[in-house]
Amino acid sequence: MHNAHADDYSGQQQIYLAEDQQVLPHRYNDIENWLGKLQQVDKVALKGGSYWLVKKIDISHPQQWIASVDGPVIENIDYYLYSEGNQIRHLSSGYLHPYEYLFSYARHIDTPSLGGYWLITRISSQFYTEQPQLHFGPKPQMSQLYHWRASIIMLCLGAVLILAIYNAAIGFVQQDRVFAYFSAYVFAIVVSLASIFHVGSDLLAHNNPKFYMLPILLIPVCSLLFYSRFLNLQQVSVTLWRASRLVMAFSLIAMPIIVIWINWTVVIVYSISLLWIALSFVCAIYSVKKNVIQGRLFVLSTLILFVPASLLASSLLPKSTSLILAADFSVLLCAISNTLLMSLALNYKFKQISIKSAQVAEQLNQERDAARLDALTGLQNRYAFNEYVGNIRFEDSPYLCLALIDIDYLKTINDQAGHQEGDKLIKLVADALTLVLNQEVELFRIGGDEFAAFSQTLSRQQIDEKLAIADKITQLNGTAQSGISFGSATTDDCQDAEQLFYKADMTMYQQKAQRKQKTKPLSRIELA
């Protein structure tokens, strides 16, 4: 006999086939004879059925107790507790019944007296996802265990759900399917774990066994979509890419099959899961050999999946022992570890994308700046000028002065001395303007021989004085006739950009006309 107070969680259980015609014994002393007539088995069949789980208990201390069958989905559970005084306690539980403890089939059960007891439990289900384990223990310890278990489950599910939402957001912002597929993969894991731990049945009263395993078949589909793109599988290996598509097809075809032939649910789902994990590992190894950097973390994350995979494989062996296929926390921890490692791999990819995006943005900025500059003089060009003018708000803009500058006789120089000489004169004027106007203006070359300058600090008189100095510099370093004409206007007496530009232009051409009257055209000798 097992002392329930000292060894509640490790006591051995016996498993027997249950048939509809079998009747429970009426007395404590008849149980051993009754058990002798039953067919004992080592394990329950994955394809379902009815079984007796039997444990003999000795209660030597007054206590409240909890009976529970932990592990698989079990549609109906009946607990029968026989005392030596032939008193029987009967409680019902299971997947189709209300839950007394969150995510558990546990039931509180009172014992009328101390001494020996038989705990006989009948379980019935259309399939079993793992080997059931019958537990009987003190209520304070076991209820605390179940509360902690429920808290950890909800915490882990919440963390994985946040990870899924985070990657979905990145996928939406980056417009990258890799993150979207990974988010779908993590969502499938969350829904599957919620199904494994009976979250839907417990909290949402959704307890149809036909749909219990459907979310698990979504995991291979989403995973294969994810890693095919993540590892660039179509370029790395067409054969493995096609194999991945084939496993995806198997998963999708299996969905209606497990709903129709529910007894084969576990065998089909476990077989596809093992095939998917094996294929994922092969793809990861192949990617590493092909020097795909992100394949290394993918290998580690896939290796973690071999823990639950080995447990799944053991459940399919006909001579398997009563190993707990366990799933509970082993599957939960493996799923979390797998998603975390894959998140690290994606984080590496995200950093690479960010670096590449920064480089592209920098290149675009450089190209944008280059497009706004005049190649000959290095000044801002007509495009930048139009942009600057378009941003002027005359109704609330502060004081602004516009000066337009035109090079005298540039066309004559180009025609008679060549464009090379004309370019030298343009550069000379640009340098002179830059020198005298310094940092007080926004300077533009807006045409072949035209410049424009905006200033928020200089008055018309001040900017005209500076431009006169630039004219002298040009004449001293070029020819007496190759100076500049200029005109200015301010926003004080203009209502819009067109009027501002018109007034400055008219002033400039008036000065140009006056200069032409005072100077004679350049001769070829002067140009030389």
C-alpha positions in Angstrom: 0.0 0.0 0.0 1.0 3.6 -0.7 1.0 6.1 2.1 -1.1 9.0 0.6 0.2 11.6 3.0 3.8 10.8 2.3 3.8 9.8 -1.3 0.7 11.2 -2.9 2.3 12.2 -6.3 4.4 9.1 -7.2 2.2 6.2 -6.3 1.9 3.6 -9.0 -1.4 3.3 -10.8 -2.9 0.2 -12.6 -4.7 0.5 -15.9 -7.5 -1.9 -17.1 -9.8 -2.0 -20.1 -13.3 -0.9 -19.3 -16.4 -2.4 -21.0 -20.0 -1.2 -21.0 -21.2 -4.4 -19.3 -18.8 -4.2 -16.4 -20.4 -3.4 -13.0 -18.4 -1.9 -10.1 -18.1 -3.9 -7.0 -20.4 -3.0 -4.1 -17.9 -3.7 -1.3 -14.3 -2.8 -0.5 -13.3 -6.4 0.0 -14.6 -7.4 -3.5 -12.4 -5.1 -5.4 -9.3 -7.3 -5.7 -11.4 -10.2 -7.1 -13.1 -7.7 -9.4 -9.8 -6.4 -10.7 -8.6 -10.0 -11.3 -11.3 -10.4 -13.9 -10.3 -7.3 -15.8 -7.8 -7.1 -18.6 -4.8 -5.1 -17.5 -2.9 -3.0 -20.0 0.3 -1.0 -19.9 -1.1 2.2 -21.5 -4.2 3.7 -23.0 -4.6 3.6 -26.8 -4.3 6.9 -28.6 -7.4 6.1 -30.6 -9.5 6.4 -27.5 -11.7 4.0 -25.5 -12.7 3.5 -21.8 -10.3 2.5 -19.1 -10.1 1.9 -15.3 -7.3 3.7 -13.5 -6.9 2.1 -10.1 -4.8 3.1 -7.1 -4.7 1.7 -3.5 -4.3 4.3 -0.8 -3.7 4.3 3.0 -4.9 7.4 4.8 -3.3 7.8 8.2 -3.9 11.5 8.9 -7.1 13.5 8.9 -7.1 15.7 5.8 -9.1 17.0 2.9 -8.1 15.4 -0.4 -8.1 16.1 -4.1 -8.4 13.4 -6.8 -7.2 14.2 -10.3 -6.4 12.7 -13.7 -3.7 14.8 -15.3 -2.5 14.8 -18.9 -4.7 14.2 -21.9 -8.1 15.4 -23.1 -10.6 13.1 -21.4 -14.2 13.7 -22.1 -15.6 11.9 -19.1 -14.1 11.0 -15.7 -15.8 9.2 -12.8 -14.0 9.0 -9.5 -15.1 6.2 -7.1 -13.5 6.2 -3.6 -14.1 3.0 -1.6 -13.4 3.0 2.1 -12.8 -0.1 4.3 -16.2 0.7 5.9 -17.8 0.1 2.5 -18.6 3.8 2.0 -18.4 5.1 -1.5 -17.8 8.6 -2.8 -18.6 9.3 -6.4 -17.5 12.5 -8.3 -17.7 13.3 -12.1 -15.3 15.4 -14.1 -13.7 15.7 -17.5 -13.4 17.8 -20.6 -17.2 18.0 -21.0 -17.8 19.0 -17.4 -17.4 22.2 -15.4 -14.0 22.8 -13.9 -13.5 23.0 -10.2 -9.8 24.0 -10.5 -8.6 26.1 -13.4 -7.3 24.0 -16.3 -7.5 20.8 -14.3 -9.9 17.8 -13.9 -9.3 17.8 -10.2 -12.1 17.3 -7.7 -12.2 17.8 -4.0 -13.2 14.6 -2.2 -13.8 13.9 1.5 -12.8 10.7 3.3 -15.2 9.6 6.0 -12.5 7.8 8.1 -8.8 6.8 8.3 -7.5 3.5 7.0 -7.3 1.8 3.6 -9.0 3.1 0.4 -9.4 2.1 -3.2 -9.5 4.9 -5.7 -11.1 3.6 -8.9 -11.5 6.0 -11.8 -13.2 5.4 -15.1 -12.1 7.5 -18.0 -13.7 7.6 -21.4 -12.7 9.6 -24.5 -12.6 9.4 -28.3 -8.8 9.9 -28.3 -6.0 10.4 -25.8 -3.2 12.9 -26.4 -0.9 11.3 -23.8 -0.9 8.7 -21.0 -3.2 9.7 -18.1 -1.8 9.9 -14.6 -4.1 9.4 -11.6 -3.2 11.6 -8.6 -4.5 11.7 -5.1 -3.1 14.1 -2.5 -3.8 16.6 0.3 -6.0 19.5 -0.8 -3.8 22.3 0.5 -0.7 21.2 -1.3 -2.4 20.1 -4.5 -4.8 23.1 -4.8 -1.8 25.4 -4.3 0.0 23.5 -7.1 -2.9 23.9 -9.4 -3.2 27.6 -8.7 0.5 28.1 -9.4 0.2 26.0 -12.5 -2.7 28.1 -13.8 -0.9 31.3 -13.1 2.2 30.2 -14.9 0.2 29.0 -17.9 -1.7 32.3 -18.2 1.6 34.3 -17.8 3.4 32.3 -20.5 0.4 32.4 -22.9 0.2 36.2 -22.4 3.9 36.6 -23.0 3.8 34.5 -26.2 0.7 36.4 -27.3 2.5 39.8 -26.9 5.4 38.4 -28.9 2.9 37.5 -31.7 1.3 40.9 -31.6 4.7 42.6 -31.6 5.9 40.7 -34.7 2.6 41.3 -36.4 3.1 45.1 -35.9 6.6 44.9 -37.3 5.4 43.0 -40.3 2.7 45.6 -40.9 5.1 48.5 -40.5 7.9 47.0 -42.5 5.6 45.3 -45.0 7.7 42.2 -44.6 6.0 38.8 -44.9 8.7 37.1 -42.8 7.4 38.9 -39.6 3.8 38.3 -40.6 4.3 34.6 -41.1 6.3 34.4 -37.8 3.4 36.2 -36.1 0.9 33.7 -37.5 3.2 30.9 -36.3 3.3 32.3 -32.8 -0.5 32.9 -32.8 -0.9 29.2 -33.8 1.3 28.2 -30.9 -0.7 30.3 -28.5 -4.1 28.9 -29.7 -2.6 25.3 -29.6 -1.3 25.7 -26.0 -4.6 27.3 -25.0 -6.3 24.2 -26.4 -3.8 21.8 -24.7 -4.4 23.4 -21.3 -8.2 23.6 -21.8 -8.3 27.4 -21.7 -11.2 27.4 -24.2 -13.1 24.7 -22.4 -12.6 26.3 -19.0 -13.0 30.0 -19.7 -15.1 30.0 -22.9 -17.1 26.9 -22.4 -15.9 25.6 -25.9 -15.5 21.9 -25.4 -16.1 20.1 -28.7 -13.3 17.4 -28.9 -13.5 17.4 -32.7 -11.8 20.8 -32.9 -9.4 20.3 -30.1 -6.4 19.4 -32.3 -7.1 21.6 -35.2 -5.0 24.5 -34.0 -2.0 22.2 -33.7 -2.2 21.5 -37.5 -1.9 25.2 -38.1 1.5 25.3 -36.5 3.3 23.3 -39.3 1.5 25.4 -42.0 2.5 28.8 -40.5 6.0 27.5 -39.6 6.7 26.2 -43.1 5.5 29.5 -44.6 7.7 31.4 -42.2 11.0 29.5 -42.6 10.6 29.0 -46.3 10.9 32.8 -46.6 13.2 33.3 -43.7 15.8 30.9 -45.0 15.2 31.9 -48.6 14.5 28.2 -49.2 13.3 28.6 -52.7 16.8 29.9 -53.7 18.7 27.7 -51.3 17.1 24.4 -52.2 14.1 23.9 -54.5 13.8 20.3 -53.3 13.4 21.2 -49.7 11.0 24.1 -50.6 8.8 21.6 -52.5 8.9 19.2 -49.6 7.8 22.0 -47.3 4.9 22.7 -49.6 4.0 19.1 -49.5 3.9 18.9 -45.7 1.8 22.0 -45.7 -0.7 20.3 -48.0 -0.7 17.2 -45.7 -1.6 19.5 -42.7 -4.4 21.2 -44.6 -5.8 17.9 -45.9 -5.6 16.4 -42.4 -7.9 19.1 -40.9 -11.2 17.8 -42.2 -10.0 14.2 -41.8 -9.5 14.5 -38.0 -13.0 16.1 -37.7 -14.6 13.2 -39.5 -12.5 10.3 -38.1 -11.9 11.7 -34.6 -10.4 8.5 -33.2 -7.4 8.9 -35.6 -6.9 12.5 -34.5 -3.8 12.0 -32.3 -2.1 9.5 -34.7 -2.5 11.8 -37.7 -1.6 15.1 -35.8 1.5 13.5 -34.2 2.7 12.0 -37.4 2.4 15.3 -39.3 4.1 17.1 -36.4 7.1 14.7 -36.4 7.4 15.0 -40.1 7.3 18.8 -39.9 9.9 19.0 -37.1 12.3 16.6 -39.0 11.9 18.6 -42.2 12.5 21.9 -40.4 15.7 20.5 -38.9 16.9 19.3 -42.3 16.2 22.7 -43.8 18.0 24.4 -41.0 21.1 22.2 -41.3 21.2 22.7 -45.1 20.9 26.4 -44.7 23.9 26.5 -42.3 25.9 24.5 -44.8 25.0 27.1 -47.4 26.2 29.9 -45.1 22.8 31.3 -44.4 23.6 33.2 -41.2 20.1 33.1 -39.7 20.1 29.4 -40.2 22.2 28.9 -37.1 19.6 30.2 -34.6 17.0 28.3 -36.6 18.9 25.1 -35.9 18.9 25.7 -32.2 15.2 26.6 -32.1 14.4 23.4 -34.1 16.5 21.3 -31.8 14.4 22.4 -28.9 11.3 21.0 -30.7 12.9 17.5 -30.5 12.1 17.3 -26.8 8.3 17.2 -27.3 8.9 15.4 -30.6 10.7 12.5 -28.8 7.8 12.3 -26.4 5.3 12.2 -29.3 7.4 9.4 -30.9 7.4 7.4 -27.7 3.6 7.5 -27.5 3.4 5.9 -31.0 5.5 2.9 -30.0 3.4 -0.2 -29.2 5.6 -1.3 -26.3 5.9 2.1 -24.7 6.0 2.3 -20.9 3.8 4.6 -18.9 6.1 7.5 -19.6 4.2 10.8 -19.1 3.9 12.3 -22.5 3.9 15.4 -21.2 3.3 17.6 -22.2 2.3 20.2 -19.9 5.2 22.2 -19.0 7.7 20.5 -21.3 5.7 21.5 -24.3 5.0 24.9 -22.9 8.7 25.6 -22.1 9.8 24.2 -25.4 7.3 26.3 -27.4 8.4 29.5 -25.5 12.1 28.7 -26.0 11.5 28.0 -29.7 9.7 31.3 -30.2 12.3 33.2 -28.2 15.2 31.8 -30.3 13.4 32.5 -33.5 12.7 36.1 -32.2 16.4 36.5 -31.8 17.0 35.4 -35.3 14.3 37.8 -36.5 15.8 40.5 -34.4 19.1 40.0 -36.3 17.1 40.2 -39.6 15.3 43.3 -38.3 18.7 44.9 -37.5 20.0 44.1 -40.9 16.8 45.6 -42.4 17.2 48.7 -40.2 20.8 49.1 -41.3 19.9 48.7 -44.9 17.0 51.1 -44.5 19.3 53.7 -42.9 21.8 53.2 -45.7 19.0 53.6 -48.3 17.7 56.7 -46.5 21.1 58.2 -46.3 21.7 57.5 -50.0 18.3 59.1 -50.8 19.1 62.1 -48.7 22.4 62.4 -50.5 20.7 62.1 -53.9 18.1 64.5 -52.8 20.7 67.0 -51.7 22.6 66.5 -54.9 19.4 67.1 -56.9 19.1 70.4 -55.1 22.6 71.6 -55.9 24.0 73.2 -59.0 26.8 71.0 -60.3 28.9 73.9 -61.6 28.9 76.3 -58.7 27.8 74.1 -55.8 25.0 76.6 -54.9 21.4 75.6 -54.5 19.6 75.2 -57.8 16.2 76.3 -59.3 14.5 73.3 -57.8 15.6 74.3 -54.3 14.7 77.9 -55.1 11.1 77.0 -56.0 10.8 74.9 -52.9 12.0 77.8 -50.7 9.6 80.2 -52.4 6.7 77.8 -52.0 7.3 77.7 -48.2 7.0 81.5 -47.8 3.8 82.5 -46.1 3.2 86.2 -46.8 0.3 86.6 -44.4 2.4 85.7 -41.4 5.9 85.6 -42.7 8.6 87.8 -41.1 10.6 90.3 -43.1 12.3 88.9 -46.1 14.4 90.5 -48.8 14.9 88.9 -52.3 17.8 89.9 -54.6 18.0 88.8 -58.2 21.5 88.9 -59.9 22.3 88.6 -63.6 25.7 88.2 -65.2 26.4 90.8 -67.8 27.5 89.8 -71.3 27.7 86.0 -70.4 26.1 85.1 -73.8 28.7 87.2 -75.7 31.5 85.5 -73.8 30.1 82.0 -74.5 29.7 82.9 -78.2 33.0 84.5 -78.7 35.4 82.9 -76.2 33.7 79.6 -75.6 31.6 78.0 -72.9 34.7 77.2 -70.9 35.4 80.9 -70.3 31.7 81.4 -69.6 31.8 78.7 -66.9 34.8 80.4 -65.4 32.9 83.7 -65.2 29.9 81.9 -63.6 32.1 80.3 -61.0 33.8 83.7 -60.4 30.4 85.4 -59.8 29.3 82.5 -57.5 32.5 82.8 -55.4 32.1 86.5 -55.2 28.5 86.3 -54.0 29.3 83.6 -51.5 32.2 85.7 -50.2 30.3 89.0 -49.7 27.0 87.6 -48.6 28.6 85.0 -46.3 26.1 83.1 -44.2 23.4 85.8 -44.0 21.5 84.7 -47.1 20.1 81.7 -48.9 21.9 81.8 -52.3 20.7 80.1 -55.5 21.7 79.7 -59.1 18.3 79.8 -60.9 19.4 79.9 -64.5 22.4 80.1 -66.8 23.4 83.6 -65.8 20.9 84.3 -63.0 21.3 84.0 -59.2 18.9 84.7 -56.4 19.5 85.5 -52.7 17.0 85.6 -49.8 17.8 87.2 -46.5 15.8 87.7 -43.3 18.3 90.0 -41.7 19.6 92.3 -44.4 17.7 95.4 -45.6 17.5 96.3 -49.3 20.2 98.9 -48.8 22.6 96.5 -47.1 22.1 93.7 -49.6 22.6 96.1 -52.5 25.8 97.4 -50.9 27.1 93.8 -50.6 26.1 93.0 -54.2 28.0 96.1 -55.4 31.1 94.8 -53.7 30.6 91.4 -55.5 30.3 93.4 -58.8 33.6 95.0 -58.2 35.3 91.6 -57.4 33.9 90.2 -60.6 35.2 93.1 -62.7 38.6 93.0 -61.1 39.1 89.3 -61.6 37.4 89.2 -65.0 36.9 92.2 -67.3 35.6 95.7 -66.7 32.4 94.8 -68.6 31.8 91.4 -67.1 30.1 92.5 -63.9 26.7 91.8 -62.5 23.4 93.6 -62.5 21.1 93.2 -59.5 17.8 94.3 -58.1 15.9 93.7 -54.8 12.5 93.8 -53.2 11.1 93.0 -49.8 7.9 91.3 -48.5 6.9 94.5 -46.7 5.5 95.9 -50.0 4.5 92.6 -51.7 1.5 90.5 -51.2 2.7 87.2 -52.8 5.8 85.6 -54.2 4.9 86.5 -57.8 4.8 90.2 -56.9 8.1 89.9 -54.9 9.8 88.2 -57.8 8.4 90.8 -60.3 9.6 93.8 -58.4 13.1 92.4 -57.9 13.3 91.5 -61.5 12.2 94.9 -62.7 14.7 96.6 -60.5 17.5 94.3 -61.8 16.6 95.0 -65.5 16.5 98.7 -64.9 20.1 98.6 -63.6 21.1 96.3 -66.5 19.7 98.8 -69.0 21.6 101.6 -67.3 24.9 99.6 -67.3 24.5 98.9 -71.1 24.2 102.5 -71.8 27.4 103.3 -69.9 29.5 100.4 -71.3 30.4 99.2 -74.8 30.1 95.6 -75.8 33.1 93.3 -75.2 35.4 92.9 -78.2 37.3 89.7 -79.0 40.6 91.4 -78.0 39.1 92.2 -74.5 37.8 88.7 -74.2 41.2 87.3 -75.0 
